[in-house]
Amino acid sequence: QGERSLDRDCTTLSRHVLQQLHSFSADAQDLSAIMGRIGLAAKLIARRLSRAGLMENVLGVTGDINVQGETVKKMDVYANEVFISVFKQSGLVCRLASEEMEQPYYIPENCPIGRYTLLYDPIDGSSNVDININVGSIFAIRQQEGEDDGTASDLLQSGRKQIAAGYVLYGPSTMLVYSMGTGVHAFTLDPSLGEFILSNENIRIPHHGPVYSVNEGNFWQWEESIRDYIRYVHRHEGYTARYSGALVGDIHRILFQGGVFLYPGTVKKPEGKLRLLYETAPLAFLIEQAGGRASAGTQDILDVVPDKLHARSPLIIGSKEDVTLVESFIQERDREQ
Ligand code: P6P
């Protein structure tokens, strides 16, 4: 191996965080350690997924329904518990807010030390787990503000309060993509080292891309403006549809190839399906850091203030030009009304 590739193999996730912050301050050390723990959670989840078909009690459903009203998969429960276990021992994170838990999970013994909250979707796209298609974890880190009276009301603030965000893609390789506001960086898990090694630094999303990613099965539930956009891409050369049913993989493709992902609101559910605090806001933080845009339709995702922990938001995210084009159809229809 050349010297350069050895240097790269030594650029682990925790090391990179310290380099990004140009600091060895307590906060920098804390964030580096938190990212390292997220990496550990990702490795534990990746290991289980890689053996899912060979082990008992990994695939399939638990029989429960979660706070979202969705069927709980065994993998959802396992991944949620992985994050709790990993952070209980960390001393860094005082509160965990998860898609799988109605209320945040408090770790009081960490509270005097760690003032951080981890918001996460432990396994996003879990319907893909049973058919061995990619799934992801999504995370965001916020600092707790003031004392928490058990309602975690300080979390009901816009995505601009996030200090870090990212996702793990459990695909042919396991990749962790994160930003702390100093660009977007991707790490690939080297199973032989058991380390996430830097594979792409300062990722920039193309200003435009060919991909539009949306579940066209909902076509007749959308507002007319979204139908107008879909008719536009159907008529114009240079567009291709890609939709996996798992948000992280669809976003990852667009981060690298450009284009737009949409999960619009519907007439029945104007706020859409995806959750703001641990799905759309973390991804919006990341994509904006990569030079892209993320809109709820008439405002940036990062400006949306949730009214409850599991608030949902519509999502139009990806290349700047493509998101802006979708918004132009929305504005056109709004002008007509
Ligand atoms: P639909 C998975 O359940 C998820 O939350 C995202 O990962 C994915 O993008 C979306 O829902 C898929 O939803 O309605 O198209 O099946």
Boltz pocket constraint, residues with backbone or C-beta under 6 A from the ligand:
constraints:
  - pocket:
      binder: B
      contacts: [[A, 124], [A, 125], [A, 126], [A, 127], [A, 215], [A, 245], [A, 246], [A, 247], [A, 248], [A, 273], [A, 274]]
      max_distance: 6.0
